[in-house]
Each structure stands twice: as C-alpha cells, then as structure tokens.
C-alpha cells in the first residue's frame, strides 16, 4: 500500500504453525515453551495465538 510504513503492515498475531514456519522452530518445541510459560500466547476460542509482543519477549529472554 502506498504511503503505509512497513511497521503498520506487520501482522500483530500468528498461529502456532505460522510461527513454526517463520522461525524454523518445531511445533512441538513451541507448544512445550507455551506449556512451561516461556512463550506467551492468548487463546481465541480454541486457538492459541502468539502475538508479535510474545515473540519479541521470547527471543529477548532466549538471547540473554
């Protein structure tokens, strides 16, 4: 879209499958990290949705 900054067009949330594809991490690892509380998520109905903020926090903790 002309005139729209890239930050505004980023998605705010992703499915577990999308996060696995984007990061290269396995679904099993992501579910394990969510189960242990290391990776935050929100539930929308029966789905688990991982927000951009959850991903940023997860990788910030992993890097330290």
SENUVO-643949 format. One record per atom (N, C-alpha, C, CB): x, y, z; atom name; residue number from 0. Coordinates in steps of 0.001 Angstrom, whole numbers, always signed. Glycine has a CB too. Layout:
N
ATOM_u_v_w_a_k
ATOM_X_Y_Z_CA_NUM
...
end
This chain:
64
ATOM_u_v_w_a_k
ATOM_+840_-1173_+0_N_0
ATOM_+0_+0_+0_CA_0
ATOM_+889_+1242_+0_C_0
ATOM_-958_-5_+1216_CB_0
ATOM_+678_+2150_-909_N_1
ATOM_+1471_+3365_-946_CA_1
ATOM_+1231_+4207_+305_C_1
ATOM_+1147_+4174_-2202_CB_1
ATOM_+2317_+4728_+851_N_2
ATOM_+2218_+5612_+1997_CA_2
ATOM_+2080_+4919_+3339_C_2
ATOM_+1083_+6505_+1811_CB_2
ATOM_+2035_+3585_+3355_N_3
ATOM_+1908_+2856_+4620_CA_3
ATOM_+3290_+2354_+5009_C_3
ATOM_+885_+1666_+4504_CB_3
ATOM_+3698_+2643_+6227_N_4
ATOM_+5017_+2207_+6672_CA_4
ATOM_+5020_+704_+6896_C_4
ATOM_+5431_+2943_+7958_CB_4
ATOM_+6181_+45_+6733_N_5
ATOM_+6236_-1408_+6935_CA_5
ATOM_+5771_-1833_+8325_C_5
ATOM_+7645_-1903_+6706_CB_5
ATOM_+6042_-1040_+9357_N_6
ATOM_+5647_-1402_+10720_CA_6
ATOM_+4131_-1553_+10825_C_6
ATOM_+6144_-346_+11723_CB_6
ATOM_+3386_-714_+10136_N_7
ATOM_+1934_-779_+10214_CA_7
ATOM_+1364_-1981_+9483_C_7
ATOM_+1335_+479_+9658_CB_7
ATOM_+2104_-2526_+8537_N_8
ATOM_+1589_-3657_+7776_CA_8
ATOM_+1997_-5000_+8372_C_8
ATOM_+2065_-3572_+6351_CB_8
ATOM_+2869_-4980_+9412_N_9
ATOM_+3237_-6238_+10064_CA_9
ATOM_+2016_-6840_+10742_C_9
ATOM_+4374_-6018_+11092_CB_9
ATOM_+1963_-8144_+10738_N_10
ATOM_+865_-8819_+11434_CA_10
ATOM_+1067_-8692_+12932_C_10
ATOM_+773_-10313_+11020_CB_10
ATOM_-22_-8613_+13639_N_11
ATOM_+32_-8490_+15094_CA_11
ATOM_+72_-9836_+15785_C_11
ATOM_-1151_-7704_+15593_CB_11
ATOM_-438_-10876_+15135_N_12
ATOM_-505_-12190_+15767_CA_12
ATOM_-394_-13285_+14713_C_12
ATOM_-1814_-12344_+16567_CB_12
ATOM_+58_-14443_+15185_N_13
ATOM_+308_-15580_+14295_CA_13
ATOM_-197_-16864_+14941_C_13
ATOM_+1817_-15700_+13962_CB_13
ATOM_-533_-17831_+14117_N_14
ATOM_-868_-19163_+14615_CA_14
ATOM_+436_-19888_+14964_C_14
ATOM_-1703_-19975_+13554_CB_14
ATOM_+320_-20978_+15688_N_15
ATOM_+1499_-21767_+16052_CA_15
ATOM_+2190_-22266_+14784_C_15
ATOM_+1105_-22964_+16970_CB_15
ATOM_+1424_-22726_+13814_N_16
ATOM_+2016_-23201_+12559_CA_16
ATOM_+2772_-22089_+11841_C_16
ATOM_+931_-23767_+11641_CB_16
ATOM_+2225_-20880_+11842_N_17
ATOM_+2899_-19759_+11193_CA_17
ATOM_+4194_-19401_+11911_C_17
ATOM_+1976_-18544_+11141_CB_17
ATOM_+4175_-19409_+13238_N_18
ATOM_+5394_-19116_+13999_CA_18
ATOM_+6448_-20181_+13718_C_18
ATOM_+5094_-19042_+15519_CB_18
ATOM_+6040_-21436_+13647_N_19
ATOM_+6978_-22512_+13340_CA_19
ATOM_+7620_-22283_+11973_C_19
ATOM_+6266_-23879_+13376_CB_19
ATOM_+6823_-21901_+11008_N_20
ATOM_+7342_-21672_+9659_CA_20
ATOM_+8256_-20448_+9622_C_20
ATOM_+6185_-21496_+8665_CB_20
ATOM_+7874_-19379_+10281_N_21
ATOM_+8648_-18135_+10269_CA_21
ATOM_+9986_-18308_+10990_C_21
ATOM_+7842_-17001_+10921_CB_21
ATOM_+9967_-18977_+12141_N_22
ATOM_+11163_-19074_+12976_CA_22
ATOM_+12030_-20287_+12690_C_22
ATOM_+10766_-19094_+14402_CB_22
ATOM_+11440_-21310_+12093_N_23
ATOM_+12179_-22553_+11884_CA_23
ATOM_+12164_-23458_+13099_C_23
ATOM_+13596_-22247_+11509_CB_23
ATOM_+11430_-23063_+14147_N_24
ATOM_+11285_-23900_+15334_CA_24
ATOM_+10148_-24896_+15113_C_24
ATOM_+11021_-23031_+16598_CB_24
ATOM_+10231_-26035_+15754_N_25
ATOM_+9190_-27043_+15560_CA_25
ATOM_+7934_-26687_+16346_C_25
ATOM_+9699_-28428_+15979_CB_25
ATOM_+6806_-27193_+15876_N_26
ATOM_+5538_-27001_+16587_CA_26
ATOM_+5621_-27594_+17991_C_26
ATOM_+4371_-27644_+15804_CB_26
ATOM_+6240_-28773_+18106_N_27
ATOM_+6375_-29418_+19410_CA_27
ATOM_+7145_-28537_+20387_C_27
ATOM_+7072_-30770_+19264_CB_27
ATOM_+8232_-27933_+19929_N_28
ATOM_+9013_-27051_+20782_CA_28
ATOM_+8184_-25837_+21191_C_28
ATOM_+10299_-26609_+20067_CB_28
ATOM_+7464_-25250_+20251_N_29
ATOM_+6638_-24076_+20565_CA_29
ATOM_+5562_-24422_+21584_C_29
ATOM_+5991_-23516_+19290_CB_29
ATOM_+4879_-25544_+21397_N_30
ATOM_+3854_-25954_+22363_CA_30
ATOM_+4476_-26225_+23733_C_30
ATOM_+3111_-27209_+21861_CB_30
ATOM_+5667_-26814_+23759_N_31
ATOM_+6349_-27062_+25026_CA_31
ATOM_+6696_-25740_+25713_C_31
ATOM_+7624_-27902_+24800_CB_31
ATOM_+7181_-24785_+24947_N_32
ATOM_+7524_-23475_+25515_CA_32
ATOM_+6283_-22745_+26024_C_32
ATOM_+8243_-22614_+24468_CB_32
ATOM_+5164_-22902_+25349_N_33
ATOM_+3913_-22306_+25818_CA_33
ATOM_+3444_-22999_+27094_C_33
ATOM_+2822_-22394_+24725_CB_33
ATOM_+3546_-24319_+27124_N_34
ATOM_+3101_-25094_+28288_CA_34
ATOM_+3882_-24718_+29541_C_34
ATOM_+3246_-26593_+28017_CB_34
ATOM_+5179_-24469_+29380_N_35
ATOM_+6022_-24135_+30533_CA_35
ATOM_+6012_-22642_+30855_C_35
ATOM_+7447_-24587_+30278_CB_35
ATOM_+5324_-21837_+30043_N_36
ATOM_+5222_-20409_+30320_CA_36
ATOM_+6349_-19563_+29762_C_36
ATOM_+5157_-20203_+31767_CB_36
ATOM_+7240_-20161_+29006_N_37
ATOM_+8354_-19399_+28427_CA_37
ATOM_+7934_-18606_+27197_C_37
ATOM_+9493_-20335_+28063_CB_37
ATOM_+6914_-19075_+26505_N_38
ATOM_+6377_-18379_+25335_CA_38
ATOM_+4927_-18038_+25620_C_38
ATOM_+6509_-19246_+24035_CB_38
ATOM_+4645_-16749_+25666_N_39
ATOM_+3291_-16305_+25937_CA_39
ATOM_+2383_-16486_+24731_C_39
ATOM_+3296_-14859_+26364_CB_39
ATOM_+1105_-16523_+24985_N_40
ATOM_+107_-16648_+23928_CA_40
ATOM_-1231_-16212_+24491_C_40
ATOM_+36_-18107_+23375_CB_40
ATOM_-2189_-16038_+23597_N_41
ATOM_-3562_-15795_+24029_CA_41
ATOM_-4446_-16844_+23380_C_41
ATOM_-4036_-14348_+23661_CB_41
ATOM_-5539_-17148_+24038_N_42
ATOM_-6496_-18098_+23472_CA_42
ATOM_-7639_-17316_+22853_C_42
ATOM_-7021_-19092_+24554_CB_42
ATOM_-7936_-17660_+21632_N_43
ATOM_-9078_-17098_+20927_CA_43
ATOM_-9945_-18290_+20560_C_43
ATOM_-8647_-16245_+19648_CB_43
ATOM_-10997_-18471_+21321_N_44
ATOM_-11777_-19695_+21157_CA_44
ATOM_-10907_-20871_+21556_C_44
ATOM_-12294_-19854_+19693_CB_44
ATOM_-10739_-21810_+20647_N_45
ATOM_-9891_-22978_+20919_CA_45
ATOM_-8476_-22812_+20391_C_45
ATOM_-10508_-24216_+20313_CB_45
ATOM_-8231_-21709_+19690_N_46
ATOM_-6923_-21487_+19073_CA_46
ATOM_-5967_-20786_+20024_C_46
ATOM_-7073_-20672_+17797_CB_46
ATOM_-4693_-21109_+19895_N_47
ATOM_-3629_-20373_+20572_CA_47
ATOM_-3033_-19420_+19547_C_47
ATOM_-2531_-21342_+21176_CB_47
ATOM_-2953_-18176_+19922_N_48
ATOM_-2434_-17145_+19031_CA_48
ATOM_-1229_-16502_+19710_C_48
ATOM_-3532_-16076_+18687_CB_48
ATOM_-143_-16394_+18977_N_49
ATOM_+1089_-15813_+19505_CA_49
ATOM_+1239_-14426_+18889_C_49
ATOM_+2343_-16720_+19193_CB_49
ATOM_+1281_-13421_+19751_N_50
ATOM_+1392_-12047_+19251_CA_50
ATOM_+2844_-11694_+18973_C_50
ATOM_+790_-11053_+20257_CB_50
ATOM_+3018_-10625_+18246_N_51
ATOM_+4358_-10117_+17953_CA_51
ATOM_+5094_-9806_+19264_C_51
ATOM_+4280_-8848_+17052_CB_51
ATOM_+4379_-9246_+20228_N_52
ATOM_+4970_-8912_+21532_CA_52
ATOM_+5443_-10179_+22251_C_52
ATOM_+3947_-8150_+22412_CB_52
ATOM_+4662_-11260_+22176_N_53
ATOM_+5075_-12525_+22786_CA_53
ATOM_+6366_-13035_+22154_C_53
ATOM_+3966_-13578_+22646_CB_53
ATOM_+6445_-12964_+20830_N_54
ATOM_+7651_-13425_+20132_CA_54
ATOM_+8860_-12588_+20507_C_54
ATOM_+7443_-13384_+18619_CB_54
ATOM_+8698_-11266_+20529_N_55
ATOM_+9812_-10387_+20890_CA_55
ATOM_+10320_-10714_+22287_C_55
ATOM_+9386_-8910_+20812_CB_55
ATOM_+9409_-10891_+23244_N_56
ATOM_+9802_-11203_+24622_CA_56
ATOM_+10477_-12567_+24701_C_56
ATOM_+8579_-11166_+25552_CB_56
ATOM_+9960_-13543_+23983_N_57
ATOM_+10524_-14898_+23986_CA_57
ATOM_+11971_-14876_+23496_C_57
ATOM_+9675_-15843_+23105_CB_57
ATOM_+12216_-14200_+22376_N_58
ATOM_+13566_-14175_+21827_CA_58
ATOM_+14503_-13292_+22642_C_58
ATOM_+13532_-13696_+20393_CB_58
ATOM_+13985_-12259_+23272_N_59
ATOM_+14812_-11417_+24145_CA_59
ATOM_+15297_-12231_+25343_C_59
ATOM_+14017_-10168_+24624_CB_59
ATOM_+14415_-13049_+25931_N_60
ATOM_+14813_-13906_+27053_CA_60
ATOM_+15805_-14976_+26602_C_60
ATOM_+13577_-14567_+27687_CB_60
ATOM_+15579_-15530_+25432_N_61
ATOM_+16444_-16587_+24921_CA_61
ATOM_+17860_-16061_+24623_C_61
ATOM_+15829_-17200_+23657_CB_61
ATOM_+17941_-14797_+24243_N_62
ATOM_+19241_-14217_+23881_CA_62
ATOM_+20054_-13818_+25112_C_62
ATOM_+19039_-12998_+22983_CB_62
ATOM_+19399_-13680_+26259_N_63
ATOM_+20146_-13231_+27452_CA_63
ATOM_+20653_-14384_+28281_C_63
ATOM_+19278_-12345_+28316_CB_63
end
